[in-house]
Amino acid sequence: MSTMGSERARDTVRRLQHDITVGRWPVNAKIPPEAELAAEFGVGRSTIREAVRSLAHLGMLEPLPGRGTFVRSHSPVSGLLAEFAAQHSVADLLDVRRALEVQAAAAAAQNPTEEGLAALRAAHEADVAGLGSAERGKSPGEFHALLVELSDNRLLIELYASVMSALRASMRKGALASEQDAPTRQSQHAALLAAITAKNSAAAASIAAVHADQDLALAPASRPGRV
């Protein structure tokens, strides 16, 4: 790559990272398609592709095949945390995910914002209506991510993003499975939403604990004792 091309690539990374850092797109939102960003930044699609790859390495973006590229963090901190998290077992990651979601639910119920509740309610209603996250240009696990955002605890949010990044990698390898059917998931989401709306922290934490235990688990082939 020429010196001019290298500088253009670095500038594209800086510009895209700045847009993410200042919150142009919320965490878990999908960024515009490659072609659209290339036109906006005045560069080739390959330059955008390389910028996305660089920011994915920092944990700020995550490309999901067939879905698009999603914002995972507004800072590169979660990328370092995700690398650390990935060194641990899936079982340990599930335990930490559970603890974070329970704490997030309790915190969210203490003083939920109307905007946050509206987003959580919209995600739940879309799920009940049978509108998948891919159809709506949303990230998988949208309800859970919005719940954690509602905690308004930036450290908790960054830790959760890191743990989920490692867990999504395990999902792609088939090491995780959901043990819930849609009606059960939707019923528990509704109960969690109601508890948070009522500002009942104890109930929200209790429901979140039950839901986390059933929502994701080690796939049968990955459980101890299986060969």
RAMO-V764316 format. One record per helix or strand. SS is the DSSP state (~ for helix, > for strand). FROM is the first residue (numbers start at 1). TO is the last residue. If there is no record, write none. Layout:
{{SS:FROM:TO} {SS:FROM:TO}}
This chain:
{{~:3:21} {>:29:30} {~:34:41} {~:45:57} {>:61:64} {>:68:71} {~:77:85} {~:90:110} {~:114:128} {>:138:138} {~:142:149} {~:154:172} {>:176:177} {~:182:197} {~:201:215} {>:217:218} {~:220:222}}
